[in-house]
Amino acid sequence: MGQVSIVVPAYNESGIVGKTVESIREAFRDSGHEFEVIVVNDGSTDNGREIVASYRDPRIRLIHQENQGVSAARNRGVHESTTDFIAFLDADDEWEPDHLEVLLRLKRNFPQAGAYATAYLYVYPGEKLVPAKFRAIPAAPWEGILSDYFKAAALGDPPITSSTVALKKSTLEELGGFKVFLKRGEDLDLWARLALR
């Protein structure tokens, strides 16, 4: 049985944060895995925190901080986590029901990897779903070690995103977490530093 912490940074996402939390619960529903959800309310002024607080599930924790940005919120969630396997999900994204199982299978099959990530879909107005366009990565249903992160990132959509990745807490701590001074691309910076290692 695996243990996973899911960090959800939230800033004024009351319109969707409930669906986000439900997608996590669905991913764990029949898995037999233990989990905790850490929603970091980054100084929101809407009622998103009330929506999260309404869950009567001890595995869902709500943490408040003054608005410091998404990097600080993610770092706070990592710091507050109680497991060594951290997944991220932005408050305006959702997981597919099998997302967790794929991440845990990748972790089991490739223990030497620094991070684990899945393919993803973009959601456009009208609920139109468009698969990310990957380059320098074998076509689905391939699973394996990405040999050249930078080539894949340069030629296509990002091979890793903050809502599709999971990694060890110790790895995040070694890398120094997300850089709080970056206002854009803070996640891409972390994946690049990880790939350089």
Beta strands, then each sheet from edge to edge (+ up, - down):
strand 1: 3-10
strand 2: 34-42
strand 3: 60-65
strand 4: 85-88
strand 5: 116-117
strand 6: 121-124
strand 7: 128-131
strand 8: 165-168
sheet 1: 3+ 2+ 1+ 4+ 8- 5+
sheet 2: 6+ 7-
end
